[in-house]
Amino acid sequence: MKESGGYEQFTMEEAQRTAFLERVRAQVSAEDYRIIEGLSLALPEVLALIEQDPMTLRKLRHTLFGSKTEKTQRVCPAPEPSTPRPKAPRRKRKGHGRHKASDYTGARWIQVAHLRLKPGDRCRGCAKGTLRVQARKALLLRIVGSPPIAATGYAMERLRCDGCGQVFTAPSPPEAGTQKYDPSAGVTVALLRYGSGMPHYRLARLQQSLGVPLPASTQWELMQPLAQAAQPIWEELIDQAANAPLIHHDDTTMRILDLRRSGSASVAQVDPQRKGTFTTNVLAEVQDHAVALYFTGWQHAGENLATVLNRRATDLDPPIQMCDALSRNLSPKSKTILAHCLSHGRREIVSVVGKFPEEGRHVLESLGQVYHFDAQAKARSLSSDQRLLHHQTHSRPVMEELKTWMQRQFDDKRVEPNSGLGQAMGYLLKYWEPMTLFLRQPGAPLDNNKCERALKMAILHRKNSLSYKTLNGARTGDLFMSLIHTCQLNGINPFDYLLAIATHAQAVTLIPKAWLPWNYPRFPAPSDTH
């Protein structure tokens, strides 16, 4: 403890924390120890966040836990009219309700012919018409449960001659294969671990309870051949992202235990001025496809983006770089067209709107109009140039009026610059040019929300597993998260894709570009070939 600003500030050196955790380990269960270890890692980061960015209790709560919603009507409700208006019937949001049969892309569909009738037969009802095949078939779904990893045992009969003693064993059936573990086992483990955030020890406990033991060490061994086979595709995805016209990027904190221990990382891996490790997401728009890349280590988002852009073709124009306004997102080595996230500027207003409802509502409603115009452009499937013209026609007057209004609040001394509202509007004015790039540059997005959604995969892993153990484990996680999320963004079944890679490793090595998620060869299942 030390005195700082009238209160005792908590500090703990790494050696003290390690000794504390060793004492705790001997007193509590393994599950409780993992929770305490995670808290001991998170507390210094929270204190550092408060020190570098003084904030109100409301903003701190928002930073730690997020908000349930940031919709204008929720954070700053409009006053009720004197004469209540009749409520219009609420339209059901698209995407809610029962799933269509076409959503079950992973189901095994079996074609069932009519047992007694066939096309061309005379109708048994009227005895006059002829039966014709209908394009729309009657559909029936049967959903069953099964363990994540299932096992089938084969007990081959053995016969022994009572004269010479020779033993004859029944041959194993073809479906038994030649290896104990099918490639699909490694694919399932990778999807559970890095796609759904299930730690190895939890899967091992589940499998043990289901009677098919699968230790954590075995899970890692099953994933390694798949990771090696997918490495050329990972490199090809980096090349694809490097040459994209639009690149989103952002990062979040991540823990790698070995890099926190003295002497466990090489000089090339450690920056002595840094104590934190991060996971960066680089999300690129490649023609009609999206590429999601994850990088975990000491480097910040701007440095990871610079590493990707080092592989960009020299004859291409600079890409649009979409990120928030943190300095660590920028790199002087990268030549880009900078765009900042308008949603971050809006979030600054949301954090103070409770104390400044009238002014806050004006800003939020103005930005809401801009998002409405952007939604119109998406609904009409406008091209980049058409979308730019649409925003210049409709959004530019709104944004110019908003900028003038905010500047007048300061000029007329209606807003104190050091107040919460003053700082929020000052943030918008400070980064106004990169935040309004969508009014000048074709293809420039409004915000970085796509990238923030992509980072949820890494955050889910961090919440469930607390940390990576080694740098090699972090790189393996980056590879699988990149492949899985890229599949999800392009509507590809990640299980089918990873299984195709696992069973055609040599072909992937020869032509990795042909095995990108959106164009990899589809091979029919054995049951479909008959």
C-alpha positions in Angstrom: 0.0 0.0 0.0 1.1 3.6 -0.6 -0.5 7.0 -0.1 -1.7 8.7 -3.3 -4.1 11.6 -3.4 -5.5 11.0 0.2 -6.2 7.3 -0.2 -4.2 4.1 0.0 -3.3 2.8 -3.5 -3.0 -1.0 -3.8 0.2 -2.3 -5.4 1.7 -5.7 -5.7 4.9 -6.8 -7.3 5.0 -9.9 -9.5 7.0 -11.9 -6.9 4.5 -10.9 -4.2 1.5 -12.0 -6.3 3.2 -15.3 -7.1 3.8 -16.0 -3.5 0.3 -15.0 -2.6 -1.2 -17.4 -5.2 1.0 -20.3 -3.9 -0.4 -19.7 -0.4 -3.9 -19.6 -1.8 -3.5 -22.8 -3.9 -2.8 -24.8 -0.8 -6.0 -23.6 0.9 -8.8 -23.7 -1.8 -10.1 -25.9 -4.5 -8.8 -25.8 -8.1 -11.9 -24.0 -9.3 -11.7 -21.4 -6.6 -8.0 -20.9 -7.3 -8.7 -20.1 -10.9 -11.2 -17.5 -9.9 -8.8 -15.9 -7.4 -5.9 -16.0 -9.9 -8.1 -14.2 -12.5 -9.1 -11.5 -10.0 -5.4 -11.0 -9.0 -4.6 -10.4 -12.7 -7.6 -8.1 -13.4 -7.3 -5.8 -10.3 -4.0 -4.1 -11.4 -5.4 -3.6 -14.9 -8.5 -1.9 -13.5 -6.4 0.4 -11.3 -4.1 1.2 -14.2 -7.2 2.1 -16.3 -8.5 4.5 -13.6 -5.0 6.1 -13.2 -4.5 6.8 -16.9 -8.1 7.9 -17.6 -9.8 9.6 -14.6 -13.5 8.9 -14.8 -16.8 9.1 -13.0 -18.4 6.1 -11.3 -21.0 5.9 -14.1 -18.2 5.7 -16.8 -16.2 3.2 -14.7 -19.3 1.0 -14.4 -19.9 1.3 -18.1 -16.2 0.4 -18.9 -16.2 -2.7 -16.6 -19.6 -4.1 -17.3 -20.8 -2.4 -20.4 -24.4 -1.3 -20.9 -27.5 -3.3 -21.7 -28.4 -0.9 -24.5 -27.3 2.4 -25.9 -30.4 3.2 -27.9 -31.4 6.9 -27.7 -34.9 6.2 -26.4 -33.5 4.0 -23.6 -30.6 6.2 -22.4 -32.5 9.5 -22.9 -36.3 8.9 -23.1 -38.3 11.6 -24.7 -40.9 13.5 -22.5 -44.4 12.1 -22.6 -46.8 14.2 -24.8 -49.7 15.8 -23.0 -52.1 13.9 -25.3 -51.0 10.3 -25.5 -50.7 8.9 -29.0 -52.1 5.6 -29.9 -49.4 3.0 -30.0 -48.6 1.6 -33.4 -48.5 -2.2 -33.5 -44.9 -3.4 -33.1 -43.4 -5.2 -36.0 -41.6 -8.4 -35.2 -37.9 -8.0 -35.7 -36.4 -9.9 -38.6 -34.5 -13.0 -37.4 -36.6 -13.7 -34.4 -38.9 -16.7 -34.0 -38.7 -20.3 -35.3 -35.7 -21.3 -37.5 -36.4 -22.2 -41.1 -35.5 -25.7 -42.3 -32.9 -24.0 -44.6 -31.1 -22.8 -41.4 -30.2 -26.4 -40.6 -27.2 -26.6 -43.0 -25.4 -29.0 -40.8 -28.2 -31.6 -40.8 -28.0 -34.8 -42.9 -31.0 -34.6 -45.2 -32.4 -37.9 -46.5 -34.5 -38.0 -49.6 -37.6 -40.1 -49.0 -39.6 -41.3 -52.0 -43.3 -42.2 -51.9 -43.6 -46.0 -51.3 -46.8 -46.6 -53.3 -46.9 -43.8 -55.9 -44.5 -42.3 -58.4 -44.6 -39.4 -60.9 -46.9 -40.2 -63.9 -49.3 -42.4 -62.0 -53.0 -41.8 -62.2 -54.5 -39.9 -59.3 -56.2 -42.2 -56.8 -58.5 -39.4 -55.7 -60.2 -38.3 -58.9 -58.9 -41.1 -61.2 -58.5 -38.4 -63.9 -55.4 -36.4 -63.3 -51.7 -37.4 -63.4 -49.3 -37.0 -60.4 -46.5 -34.5 -60.9 -43.4 -33.9 -58.7 -43.7 -30.8 -56.5 -40.7 -28.5 -56.1 -41.5 -27.9 -52.5 -41.2 -31.0 -50.4 -42.7 -31.9 -47.0 -40.0 -31.4 -44.4 -39.6 -33.2 -41.1 -36.7 -32.6 -38.6 -35.5 -35.1 -36.0 -32.9 -33.7 -33.6 -31.0 -35.9 -31.3 -28.3 -35.3 -28.6 -24.9 -36.9 -28.6 -21.6 -36.4 -26.7 -19.1 -33.9 -28.2 -16.7 -36.7 -28.8 -18.2 -40.2 -29.3 -16.5 -43.6 -29.5 -17.3 -46.9 -31.2 -15.5 -50.1 -30.1 -15.1 -53.1 -32.3 -14.6 -56.5 -30.6 -13.2 -58.8 -33.3 -13.7 -62.5 -32.7 -10.5 -64.6 -32.1 -10.3 -68.3 -32.9 -7.4 -70.5 -31.7 -6.4 -73.9 -33.1 -6.2 -76.5 -30.2 -3.6 -78.4 -32.2 -1.0 -75.9 -33.4 -2.0 -73.0 -31.3 -2.4 -70.6 -34.2 -4.8 -67.7 -33.5 -7.1 -66.3 -36.2 -8.6 -62.8 -35.7 -11.6 -61.5 -37.6 -10.6 -58.6 -39.9 -11.6 -55.1 -38.7 -14.4 -53.5 -40.6 -13.6 -50.6 -43.0 -15.5 -48.1 -40.9 -13.0 -48.8 -38.0 -10.3 -46.9 -39.9 -6.6 -47.2 -39.3 -6.2 -44.7 -36.4 -7.7 -44.5 -33.0 -8.7 -40.8 -33.4 -10.7 -39.7 -36.4 -9.7 -36.2 -37.8 -13.2 -35.0 -36.8 -12.2 -35.4 -33.1 -9.5 -32.7 -33.5 -11.9 -30.5 -35.4 -14.5 -30.7 -32.7 -12.0 -29.9 -29.9 -10.8 -26.9 -31.8 -14.3 -25.6 -32.3 -15.3 -26.1 -28.7 -12.0 -24.6 -27.4 -11.6 -21.5 -29.7 -15.1 -21.1 -31.2 -17.1 -21.6 -28.0 -14.5 -20.8 -25.3 -14.7 -24.2 -23.6 -11.4 -24.9 -21.7 -9.7 -28.2 -22.2 -10.2 -29.2 -18.5 -14.0 -28.7 -18.8 -14.3 -30.8 -21.9 -12.1 -33.4 -20.3 -14.5 -33.5 -17.3 -17.6 -33.7 -19.5 -16.1 -36.5 -21.6 -15.1 -38.4 -18.4 -18.7 -38.2 -17.2 -20.0 -39.5 -20.5 -17.8 -42.5 -20.5 -15.4 -41.4 -23.3 -12.3 -40.1 -21.5 -10.4 -37.4 -23.4 -7.6 -35.8 -21.3 -6.6 -32.2 -21.9 -3.1 -33.3 -23.1 -4.8 -35.6 -25.7 -7.0 -32.7 -26.9 -3.9 -30.6 -27.6 -2.3 -33.4 -29.5 -5.4 -33.8 -31.6 -5.4 -30.2 -32.6 -1.7 -29.8 -33.5 -1.8 -31.7 -36.9 -4.9 -29.6 -37.9 -3.1 -26.3 -36.9 0.0 -27.3 -38.9 -2.2 -28.2 -41.9 -4.0 -24.8 -41.7 -0.9 -22.7 -41.3 -0.6 -22.0 -45.1 -4.2 -20.8 -45.2 -3.5 -18.5 -42.3 -0.6 -17.0 -44.2 -2.8 -16.6 -47.3 -5.5 -14.9 -45.3 -2.9 -12.3 -44.1 -2.0 -11.6 -47.7 -5.6 -11.2 -48.6 -6.2 -8.8 -45.7 -3.1 -6.8 -46.5 -4.4 -6.0 -50.0 -7.9 -5.1 -49.0 -9.3 -1.6 -49.6 -10.9 -1.4 -46.1 -9.4 -2.7 -42.9 -11.0 -2.5 -39.4 -8.8 -3.1 -36.3 -9.0 -3.0 -32.5 -7.6 -4.9 -29.6 -8.5 -6.1 -26.1 -6.4 -7.2 -23.2 -5.3 -10.9 -23.0 -3.1 -12.9 -20.6 -0.2 -15.2 -21.5 1.1 -16.7 -18.3 4.6 -17.5 -19.5 5.2 -13.9 -20.7 4.4 -12.7 -17.1 7.1 -14.8 -15.6 10.6 -13.4 -15.5 13.0 -15.1 -17.9 10.2 -16.9 -19.8 10.2 -14.8 -23.0 13.0 -13.9 -25.4 14.2 -10.3 -25.8 12.5 -10.2 -29.2 9.1 -11.0 -27.6 9.3 -8.5 -24.7 9.1 -4.8 -24.6 10.6 -3.7 -21.2 8.2 -0.7 -21.2 5.1 -2.8 -21.4 3.4 -5.0 -18.8 0.3 -6.0 -20.7 -0.5 -8.4 -23.6 -3.2 -8.0 -26.1 -5.3 -9.7 -28.7 -5.8 -7.6 -31.9 -8.5 -8.3 -34.4 -7.9 -7.2 -38.0 -11.1 -7.4 -40.0 -10.6 -6.8 -43.8 -13.2 -6.5 -46.6 -11.8 -8.6 -49.5 -14.2 -8.0 -52.5 -17.4 -9.8 -51.4 -15.8 -11.6 -48.5 -14.6 -10.8 -45.0 -11.4 -11.9 -43.4 -10.9 -11.9 -39.6 -7.4 -12.2 -38.2 -6.3 -12.4 -34.6 -2.9 -11.6 -33.2 -2.0 -12.1 -29.5 1.2 -10.8 -27.9 2.9 -7.6 -26.7 2.1 -5.6 -29.8 -0.7 -3.1 -29.9 -3.3 -3.0 -32.7 -1.4 -0.3 -34.7 1.7 -2.4 -34.7 -0.1 -5.6 -35.7 -1.8 -3.7 -38.5 1.6 -2.4 -39.7 2.9 -6.0 -39.8 0.0 -7.0 -42.0 0.4 -3.9 -44.3 4.1 -4.8 -44.8 2.7 -7.5 -47.2 0.6 -5.1 -49.2 1.3 -4.7 -52.9 3.2 -1.5 -53.6 1.1 -0.5 -56.6 -2.2 -0.4 -54.6 -3.7 2.8 -53.1 -3.6 3.2 -49.3 -6.4 1.4 -47.6 -9.1 2.9 -45.4 -8.1 2.2 -41.8 -11.1 2.2 -39.4 -10.3 2.3 -35.7 -11.1 4.2 -32.5 -9.0 7.3 -31.5 -6.6 5.5 -29.2 -3.0 6.4 -30.0 -1.9 2.8 -29.9 -4.1 2.1 -32.9 -1.9 4.3 -35.1 1.4 3.5 -36.6 3.6 6.0 -38.4 5.0 3.2 -40.6 1.5 2.6 -42.2 0.3 4.7 -45.0 -3.5 4.7 -44.7 -6.6 6.8 -45.0 -7.6 7.2 -41.4 -11.3 6.8 -40.3 -12.4 7.0 -36.7 -15.3 5.2 -35.1 -18.4 7.5 -34.9 -20.0 5.0 -32.4 -17.1 5.7 -29.9 -18.0 9.4 -30.2 -21.6 8.7 -29.6 -20.7 6.5 -26.6 -19.0 9.5 -25.0 -22.3 11.3 -25.1 -24.2 8.3 -23.8 -22.0 8.1 -20.7 -23.0 11.6 -19.6 -26.6 11.9 -21.0 -28.1 11.3 -17.6 -26.8 14.6 -16.3 -27.3 16.6 -19.5 -30.5 15.1 -21.0 -31.5 17.9 -23.3 -28.1 18.5 -24.9 -27.3 14.8 -25.0 -30.6 14.0 -26.7 -30.0 16.6 -29.4 -26.6 15.0 -30.3 -27.9 11.4 -30.1 -30.9 12.2 -32.3 -28.7 13.9 -34.9 -26.4 10.9 -35.0 -29.4 8.6 -35.2 -30.5 10.3 -38.4 -27.1 9.6 -40.0 -27.3 5.9 -39.0 -30.8 5.9 -40.5 -29.5 7.2 -43.8 -26.7 4.6 -43.7 -29.3 1.8 -43.1 -31.2 3.1 -46.2 -28.0 2.8 -48.3 -27.6 -0.8 -47.1 -31.2 -1.7 -47.7 -30.9 -0.4 -51.3 -27.6 -2.2 -51.9 -26.0 1.0 -53.1 -22.5 0.9 -54.5 -19.7 2.8 -52.7 -20.1 5.9 -55.0 -23.9 5.8 -54.7 -23.6 5.5 -50.9 -21.2 8.4 -50.7 -23.6 10.6 -52.7 -26.5 9.5 -50.5 -24.6 10.5 -47.4 -23.5 13.8 -48.9 -27.1 14.6 -49.8 -28.7 13.6 -46.6 -26.1 13.2 -43.8 -23.8 16.1 -44.5 -26.4 18.8 -43.6 -27.2 17.0 -40.3 -23.5 16.7 -39.4 -22.7 20.3 -40.3 -25.6 21.5 -38.2 -24.4 19.3 -35.3 -20.8 20.6 -35.5 -22.0 24.2 -35.6 -24.3 23.6 -32.6 -21.6 22.0 -30.5 -19.1 24.8 -31.3 -21.7 27.4 -30.4 -22.2 25.8 -27.0 -18.5 26.4 -26.2 -18.4 29.9 -27.8 -21.5 31.1 -25.9 -20.2 29.5 -22.7 -23.2 27.3 -22.3 -21.1 24.3 -21.7 -18.1 24.1 -19.4 -15.2 22.5 -21.4 -14.1 20.5 -18.3 -17.5 19.1 -17.6 -18.6 15.7 -18.6 -20.7 17.1 -21.5 -17.8 19.4 -22.5 -15.3 16.6 -22.7 -17.7 14.4 -24.6 -18.4 17.1 -27.2 -14.8 18.0 -27.3 -13.9 14.4 -28.2 -16.3 14.6 -31.2 -14.9 18.0 -32.3 -11.3 16.9 -31.9 -11.7 13.8 -34.1 -14.4 15.3 -36.4 -12.4 14.9 -39.7 -11.6 11.2 -39.4 -15.1 10.5 -37.9 -16.8 12.0 -40.9 -14.6 10.4 -43.6 -17.8 8.6 -44.8 -18.9 12.0 -46.2 -15.7 12.3 -48.4 -14.4 8.8 -49.2 -16.3 6.1 -51.0 -16.5 2.9 -49.0 -15.6 4.5 -45.6 -17.8 3.0 -42.8 -19.4 4.9 -40.0 -18.0 2.9 -37.1 -15.9 0.0 -36.0 -18.7 -2.1 -34.6 -17.9 -5.1 -36.9 -14.4 -5.4 -35.3 -15.8 -5.0 -31.8 -18.2 -7.9 -32.4 -15.3 -10.0 -33.7 -13.3 -9.3 -30.6 -16.1 -10.9 -28.5 -14.7 -14.3 -29.6 -11.4 -13.5 -27.9 -13.2 -12.0 -24.9 -15.3 -15.2 -24.5 -12.1 -17.2 -24.5 -10.5 -14.9 -21.9 -13.6 -15.0 -19.6 -13.9 -18.8 -19.7 -10.2 -19.8 -19.8 -8.7 -16.7 -18.0 -5.5 -16.9 -20.0 -3.2 -18.7 -22.4 -0.4 -20.6 -20.9 2.3 -20.1 -23.5 3.0 -17.9 -26.5 2.7 -21.0 -28.8 -0.8 -21.7 -27.3 -1.8 -18.1 -28.0 -0.7 -18.4 -31.7 -2.6 -21.6 -32.0 -5.7 -19.9 -30.7 -5.2 -17.0 -33.1 -5.1 -19.4 -36.0 -8.2 -21.2 -35.1 -10.2 -18.1 -34.1 -9.2 -16.5 -37.4 -10.4 -19.5 -39.5 -13.6 -20.1 -37.4 -14.7 -16.4 -37.4 -13.9 -16.0 -41.1 -16.1 -19.0 -41.8 -18.9 -17.5 -39.7 -18.6 -14.1 -41.5 -18.9 -15.8 -44.9 -21.8 -18.2 -44.0 -19.5 -21.3 -44.1 -19.9 -24.2 -41.7 -16.7 -24.1 -39.8 -16.9 -27.8 -38.9 -17.1 -28.9 -42.5 -14.3 -26.5 -43.5 -11.8 -27.6 -40.8 -12.6 -31.2 -41.5 -11.9 -30.7 -45.2 -8.5 -29.2 -44.2 -7.7 -32.0 -41.8 -8.4 -34.7 -44.5 -6.6 -32.9 -47.4 -3.5 -31.5 -45.7 -1.2 -32.2 -48.7 -3.5 -30.4 -51.1 -3.8 -27.4 -48.8 0.0 -27.2 -48.7 0.3 -27.2 -52.5 -2.4 -24.5 -53.3 -3.5 -22.8 -50.0 -5.3 -20.1 -52.0 -7.7 -22.7 -53.4 -8.7 -23.6 -49.8 -9.9 -20.3 -48.5 -13.2 -20.6 -46.8 -15.3 -19.1 -49.6 -13.9 -21.3 -52.4 -12.6 -24.5 -50.9 -13.5 -27.8 -52.7 -16.6 -29.4 -51.4 -16.4 -33.2 -51.3 -19.6 -35.3 -50.9 -20.1 -37.4 -47.8 -19.7 -41.1 -48.3 -23.4 -41.7 -47.9 -24.2 -39.2 -50.7 -22.1 -41.0 -53.3 -24.5 -44.0 -53.7 
